[in-house]
Amino acid sequence: MTAVFGVDIGGSGIKGAPVDLARGALAQERHKVLTPQPSEPEAVVAAVREVVRHFGHQGPVGLTFPGVVVGGHTRTAANVDKGWIGLDAAGLFREALDLPATVLNDADAAGLAETVHGAGRGEPGVVLVLTFGTGIGSALFVDGTLVPNTELGHLELRGKDAERRASSAAKERHDLSWEQWAGRVDEYLDLVEMLFSPQLVVIGGGVSRKHERFLPLLKDREARVVPAELRNDAGIVGAAMAAARAAR
């Protein structure tokens, strides 16, 4: 197959790279630009075009989006401009890039990468991949099959969205110590464990590269809690995997 490219669109940054699908790894060092503020569709599309053209890529492109994506249409936009709601995002990127484009939820993309190439590889039963960043993304798998668009960061915790209390952005916003933040993460994990009884929880997102600072502070629980192996590259890899599947 022609080289496949992955783009991870986040609330604060947009990063992308060609992906080696056999290894589940970036084929070149990723290129990153800041997410435009406000993150209106036209501005984000221009930033994505810049990332893809940085590599002179020609071929399928997979793109993550921080919200619900159904049939290439973006249905929610918690951490980006509300102008995305109801858009045919796949069609928008396809036209702007003049390349085949596939769009999926950002945490679902990270989960695909982790369950095929990372910490969830070969794991039976219920596996939950959680990405801690601007918000909290979630990808739920049952015997390796994805249940898309779970958006568990929006579960209610103490009367508000859980991600308002326990995301890594919340840690920075409230200037929490690692111990204080781990307490909030534990409270969130109690909630998702009660609801879904996962055998394995994979912690991803940008904060996963510092997992040794907080994972040992979490309490013991029924689920095994492990760091993402692909760290913050999981979204790029998973996006490319989705694009490759769509191109078959």
Phi, psi and chi 1 to 4 in degrees:
 res  aa     phi    psi   chi1   chi2   chi3   chi4
   1 MET       -  150.3  166.5  179.7  -78.9      -
   2 THR   -56.7  151.7  -50.6      -      -      -
   3 ALA   -52.6  142.4      -      -      -      -
   4 VAL  -111.7  140.4  179.8      -      -      -
   5 PHE  -115.5  139.9 -162.6   92.4      -      -
   6 GLY  -117.4  138.7      -      -      -      -
   7 VAL  -127.4  130.6  178.0      -      -      -
   8 ASP  -111.2  110.6 -167.7    5.4      -      -
   9 ILE   -95.7  115.7  -61.2  170.5      -      -
  10 GLY  -116.6  174.6      -      -      -      -
  11 GLY   -67.8  -24.3      -      -      -      -
  12 SER  -116.7  -26.1   57.3      -      -      -
  13 GLY  -144.3  155.0      -      -      -      -
  14 ILE  -122.4  119.6  -62.6  171.1      -      -
  15 LYS  -133.0  150.1   50.4 -168.4 -178.6  -68.0
  16 GLY  -157.8  164.3      -      -      -      -
  17 ALA  -169.7  157.1      -      -      -      -
  18 PRO   -67.2  148.8  -12.7   26.6      -      -
  19 VAL  -122.5  134.3  172.7      -      -      -
  20 ASP   -85.3  102.0 -178.2  -25.6      -      -
  21 LEU   -69.0  -28.9  -65.8  171.7      -      -
  22 ALA   -66.6  -39.0      -      -      -      -
  23 ARG   -92.7  -15.8  -66.3 -170.7  -57.3  117.8
  24 GLY    65.5   44.1      -      -      -      -
  25 ALA  -145.1  160.3      -      -      -      -
  26 LEU   -67.5  136.7  -54.1 -170.5      -      -
  27 ALA   -83.7  -22.5      -      -      -      -
  28 GLN  -141.6  163.0  -63.1 -178.4   49.3      -
  29 GLU   -61.7  136.6 -174.9  175.0  -12.5      -
  30 ARG   -69.0  155.5   70.9 -172.0 -170.1 -173.9
  31 HIS  -113.7  133.2 -178.8   63.6      -      -
  32 LYS  -127.8  140.9 -179.7  177.1 -179.9  178.2
  33 VAL  -129.5  159.2  -61.5      -      -      -
  34 LEU   -73.0  143.4  -65.8  178.0      -      -
  35 THR   -66.8  127.3  -58.8      -      -      -
  36 PRO   -58.3  145.8  -19.7   30.7      -      -
  37 GLN  -124.6  116.0  -58.7  -60.9  -28.4      -
  38 PRO   -72.3  154.2   26.4  -33.4      -      -
  39 SER   -89.8   54.8   48.4      -      -      -
  40 GLU   -68.8  152.2  -63.4  168.8  -22.3      -
  41 PRO   -51.3  -47.0  -30.5   36.6      -      -
  42 GLU   -61.1  -41.6 -174.7  176.1  -22.4      -
  43 ALA   -69.5  -40.8      -      -      -      -
  44 VAL   -67.1  -41.0  170.8      -      -      -
  45 VAL   -59.9  -41.2  166.7      -      -      -
  46 ALA   -64.0  -39.2      -      -      -      -
  47 ALA   -66.8  -40.4      -      -      -      -
  48 VAL   -63.9  -41.9  166.7      -      -      -
  49 ARG   -59.8  -39.8 -169.5 -170.7  -60.8  117.8
  50 GLU   -62.0  -43.1  177.6 -174.4  -20.4      -
  51 VAL   -64.2  -45.5  170.2      -      -      -
  52 VAL   -67.5  -42.8  175.6      -      -      -
  53 ARG   -70.7  -21.9  -72.2 -177.1  176.3  171.7
  54 HIS   -55.7  -31.5  174.5   81.5      -      -
  55 PHE  -100.9   -2.5  -65.0   89.3      -      -
  56 GLY    61.3   31.7      -      -      -      -
  57 HIS   -70.2  138.1  173.6   75.7      -      -
  58 GLN  -129.9  118.0  -66.5  -65.1  -43.2      -
  59 GLY   145.1 -175.6      -      -      -      -
  60 PRO   -60.3  146.2  -22.5   33.4      -      -
  61 VAL  -128.1  129.1  177.2      -      -      -
  62 GLY  -104.9  139.8      -      -      -      -
  63 LEU  -132.5  134.6  -54.4  105.9      -      -
  64 THR   -90.6  157.4   77.2      -      -      -
  65 PHE  -140.4  136.1 -179.1   79.7      -      -
  66 PRO   -80.8   68.1   29.0  -33.7      -      -
  67 GLY   176.1 -178.1      -      -      -      -
  68 VAL   -72.3  132.9  171.9      -      -      -
  69 VAL  -129.1  121.5 -177.7      -      -      -
  70 VAL  -127.5  119.9  178.6      -      -      -
  71 GLY    57.6   34.4      -      -      -      -
  72 GLY    82.1   -3.8      -      -      -      -
  73 HIS   -98.3  134.9  -71.3   69.1      -      -
  74 THR   -87.9  122.1   43.3      -      -      -
  75 ARG   -99.7  -27.5  -63.9  -80.7 -175.7   86.5
  76 THR  -134.5  166.6   66.2      -      -      -
  77 ALA  -156.6   71.3      -      -      -      -
  78 ALA   -69.4  -37.8      -      -      -      -
  79 ASN  -118.3   14.6  -66.1  -52.7      -      -
  80 VAL  -135.7  176.2  -71.6      -      -      -
  81 ASP   -58.2  139.1 -171.6   82.6      -      -
  82 LYS   -65.7  -11.7  -56.7  -54.5  179.7 -167.5
  83 GLY   -63.7  -13.4      -      -      -      -
  84 TRP   -76.0  -20.5  -76.0   96.2      -      -
  85 ILE   -65.5  123.2  -63.5  173.9      -      -
  86 GLY    86.7    2.0      -      -      -      -
  87 LEU   -78.9  148.4  -82.1 -171.4      -      -
  88 ASP   -82.5   81.0  175.7   10.4      -      -
  89 ALA   -65.2  -39.6      -      -      -      -
  90 ALA   -61.1  -43.2      -      -      -      -
  91 GLY   -65.2  -38.3      -      -      -      -
  92 LEU   -61.8  -48.0 -167.1   65.6      -      -
  93 PHE   -69.8  -36.9  -73.9  115.2      -      -
  94 ARG   -60.1  -44.2 -164.0  175.6  -59.1  122.4
  95 GLU   -69.2  -42.8 -177.9  177.4   -6.0      -
  96 ALA   -69.1  -36.6      -      -      -      -
  97 LEU   -92.4  -17.7  -61.6  171.1      -      -
  98 ASP    56.5   40.7 -164.7   24.0      -      -
  99 LEU  -142.0  156.7  -63.5  169.8      -      -
 100 PRO   -60.1  133.1  -20.2   31.7      -      -
 101 ALA  -133.2  136.3      -      -      -      -
 102 THR  -125.0  132.1  -57.5      -      -      -
 103 VAL  -120.5  135.8 -178.0      -      -      -
 104 LEU  -146.2  164.5   73.0  162.6      -      -
 105 ASN   -56.9  141.9  173.2  -93.0      -      -
 106 ASP   -65.3  -42.9   54.1   -5.3      -      -
 107 ALA   -70.0  -34.4      -      -      -      -
 108 ASP   -60.6  -39.9  -74.1   -9.7      -      -
 109 ALA   -63.7  -46.2      -      -      -      -
 110 ALA   -60.8  -39.4      -      -      -      -
 111 GLY   -64.6  -41.7      -      -      -      -
 112 LEU   -56.8  -45.6  -72.7  173.1      -      -
 113 ALA   -64.5  -43.3      -      -      -      -
 114 GLU   -70.5  -33.0  -75.4  -66.8  -28.1      -
 115 THR   -80.4  -19.9   53.8      -      -      -
 116 VAL   -97.7  -41.9  174.1      -      -      -
 117 HIS  -118.5   -5.4  -64.5  -71.6      -      -
 118 GLY  -124.6 -139.0      -      -      -      -
 119 ALA   -67.5  -21.2      -      -      -      -
 120 GLY   -97.8    8.3      -      -      -      -
 121 ARG   -58.7  123.1 -175.8  172.7   51.0 -115.8
 122 GLY    72.7   10.3      -      -      -      -
 123 GLU   -83.8  123.5  -73.5  -76.0  -22.8      -
 124 PRO   -81.5  174.2   32.0  -34.2      -      -
 125 GLY    75.7 -151.8      -      -      -      -
 126 VAL   -93.9  120.2  178.8      -      -      -
 127 VAL  -120.3  132.1  173.9      -      -      -
 128 LEU  -119.6  121.2 -176.9   59.8      -      -
 129 VAL  -102.8  123.9  179.4      -      -      -
 130 LEU  -118.7  130.0  -62.1  171.7      -      -
 131 THR  -110.8  120.8   58.1      -      -      -
 132 PHE  -102.8  116.5  -71.1   80.5      -      -
 133 GLY  -154.8 -127.2      -      -      -      -
 134 THR   -58.1  -37.7  -54.3      -      -      -
 135 GLY  -128.5 -156.3      -      -      -      -
 136 ILE  -123.6  116.8  -60.3  174.9      -      -
 137 GLY   -97.8  158.3      -      -      -      -
 138 SER  -141.6  144.3   61.0      -      -      -
 139 ALA  -134.5  120.6      -      -      -      -
 140 LEU  -107.6  127.9 -178.4   67.0      -      -
 141 PHE  -123.4  138.5  -66.6   83.0      -      -
 142 VAL  -121.2  112.1 -178.6      -      -      -
 143 ASP    50.6   43.1  -67.9  -32.5      -      -
 144 GLY    85.0   -4.6      -      -      -      -
 145 THR   -98.6  128.1  -61.0      -      -      -
 146 LEU   -75.6  134.9  172.7   67.4      -      -
 147 VAL  -100.4  101.0 -178.9      -      -      -
 148 PRO   -72.8  156.1   25.5  -32.2      -      -
 149 ASN    60.1   42.9  -65.9  -52.5      -      -
 150 THR   -72.4  -33.0   46.1      -      -      -
 151 GLU    51.1   49.2  -68.1  -73.5  -89.3      -
 152 LEU   -75.7   -5.8  -58.5 -177.8      -      -
 153 GLY   -67.7  -14.8      -      -      -      -
 154 HIS   -99.7    8.2  -59.8  -58.7      -      -
 155 LEU   -59.9  148.8  -71.2  171.2      -      -
 156 GLU   -81.4  129.3 -174.7  176.1  -47.1      -
 157 LEU  -136.0  117.0 -170.3   62.9      -      -
 158 ARG    54.4   39.7  -61.6 -164.5  179.4 -142.4
 159 GLY    82.8    6.1      -      -      -      -
 160 LYS  -144.2  171.1   58.6  179.9   70.4  173.4
 161 ASP   -55.3  133.7  -88.7    9.5      -      -
 162 ALA   -55.5  -36.3      -      -      -      -
 163 GLU   -67.3  -19.8   67.3 -178.9   21.1      -
 164 ARG   -69.9  -22.1  -63.4  -68.2  -61.9  169.4
 165 ARG  -102.4  -35.3  -77.8 -171.9   54.2   80.2
 166 ALA  -120.5    2.3      -      -      -      -
 167 SER   -70.5  166.4   65.8      -      -      -
 168 SER   -69.9  -26.6   59.9      -      -      -
 169 ALA   -65.3  -35.4      -      -      -      -
 170 ALA   -66.2  -36.3      -      -      -      -
 171 LYS   -59.2  -46.0  178.1 -173.9 -176.9  -58.0
 172 GLU   -70.4  -41.3  -64.5  173.6   11.8      -
 173 ARG   -62.3  -38.1 -172.8  165.7   58.7 -113.7
 174 HIS   -99.8    5.6  -60.4  -66.2      -      -
 175 ASP    52.1   49.7 -165.0   25.7      -      -
 176 LEU   -83.3  145.1  -58.8  175.0      -      -
 177 SER   -72.9  166.6   68.3      -      -      -
 178 TRP   -60.0  -38.0  -73.3  107.4      -      -
 179 GLU   -65.1  -43.8  -70.4   79.1    7.9      -
 180 GLN   -64.4  -43.2  -70.6  170.3  -38.8      -
 181 TRP   -67.6  -39.7 -174.7   62.5      -      -
 182 ALA   -58.9  -35.8      -      -      -      -
 183 GLY   -61.8  -40.3      -      -      -      -
 184 ARG   -69.2  -40.0  -66.9 -170.5  178.0 -158.3
 185 VAL   -63.0  -41.7  172.7      -      -      -
 186 ASP   -58.5  -43.4 -102.3  -27.1      -      -
 187 GLU   -61.5  -41.0 -170.7  177.8   23.5      -
 188 TYR   -66.8  -43.4  174.6   66.7      -      -
 189 LEU   -63.8  -34.7  -67.6  178.0      -      -
 190 ASP   -56.7  -42.3  -74.7  -15.0      -      -
 191 LEU   -66.5  -50.4  177.6   60.4      -      -
 192 VAL   -70.0  -30.6  -65.5      -      -      -
 193 GLU   -68.2  -39.5 -169.0  170.0   42.5      -
 194 MET   -62.6  -38.3  176.7 -172.0   71.2      -
 195 LEU   -81.3  -34.3  -68.5  171.0      -      -
 196 PHE  -122.5  -11.6  -61.9   99.4      -      -
 197 SER    46.8   53.1  -57.9      -      -      -
 198 PRO   -70.0  149.2   27.4  -34.2      -      -
 199 GLN   -82.2  -28.2  -76.2   82.7   63.3      -
 200 LEU  -138.6  134.6  177.5   68.6      -      -
 201 VAL  -119.9  122.6  176.8      -      -      -
 202 VAL  -104.5  123.2  179.3      -      -      -
 203 ILE   -97.2  115.0  -56.8  -66.4      -      -
 204 GLY  -122.2 -159.8      -      -      -      -
 205 GLY    88.9  176.8      -      -      -      -
 206 GLY   -57.8  -33.7      -      -      -      -
 207 VAL   -70.6  -14.6   75.8      -      -      -
 208 SER   -63.5  -24.0   61.5      -      -      -
 209 ARG   -70.5  -12.0   69.1 -179.4 -177.1  -84.7
 210 LYS  -113.6   29.0  -60.5  177.8 -178.2  176.3
 211 HIS   -58.7  -29.1   63.2   87.9      -      -
 212 GLU   -68.0  -13.9   70.6  -75.0  -13.0      -
 213 ARG   -82.2  -24.2  -56.2  -71.3  -63.3  -84.9
 214 PHE  -130.4  -29.3   66.8   93.9      -      -
 215 LEU   -58.3  -41.3  -75.7 -171.2      -      -
 216 PRO   -65.3  -15.8  -22.7   34.9      -      -
 217 LEU   -85.8  -13.3  -57.9  174.7      -      -
 218 LEU   -75.4  148.9  -60.4  178.9      -      -
 219 LYS   -76.3  160.5   68.3 -176.5 -175.7 -175.7
 220 ASP   -69.4  143.0  -69.4  -25.6      -      -
 221 ARG  -148.4  172.9   56.6 -178.0   65.6 -110.4
 222 GLU   -60.6  -44.6  -73.0  -65.3  -39.8      -
 223 ALA   -74.5  143.2      -      -      -      -
 224 ARG   -76.4  135.7  -72.4 -173.7  -66.0  124.4
 225 VAL  -117.6  117.7 -178.5      -      -      -
 226 VAL  -132.2  157.1  -59.1      -      -      -
 227 PRO   -77.1  151.1   28.5  -34.1      -      -
 228 ALA   -64.2  136.6      -      -      -      -
 229 GLU   -78.3  -32.9  -70.9 -177.4   12.0      -
 230 LEU   -85.7   -1.1  -80.7   68.8      -      -
 231 ARG    51.4 -134.1  -57.0  -72.1 -167.5  -93.3
 232 ASN   -86.3    5.2 -149.1   21.4      -      -
 233 ASP   -88.5   -6.7  -69.6  -20.3      -      -
 234 ALA   -59.6  -38.6      -      -      -      -
 235 GLY   -64.2  -42.2      -      -      -      -
 236 ILE   -62.9  -46.4  -63.7  174.1      -      -
 237 VAL   -64.1  -45.7  173.2      -      -      -
 238 GLY   -64.7  -36.5      -      -      -      -
 239 ALA   -62.6  -43.3      -      -      -      -
 240 ALA   -64.7  -39.2      -      -      -      -
 241 MET   -60.4  -43.4  -70.5  169.5   61.1      -
 242 ALA   -64.7  -38.9      -      -      -      -
 243 ALA   -65.2  -39.6      -      -      -      -
 244 ALA   -65.1  -41.0      -      -      -      -
 245 ARG   -64.0  -41.4  -68.3  177.7 -177.6 -178.8
 246 ALA   -66.7  -26.8      -      -      -      -
 247 ALA   -83.8  -11.0      -      -      -      -
 248 ARG   -70.1      -  -74.3  175.9 -170.6  154.8
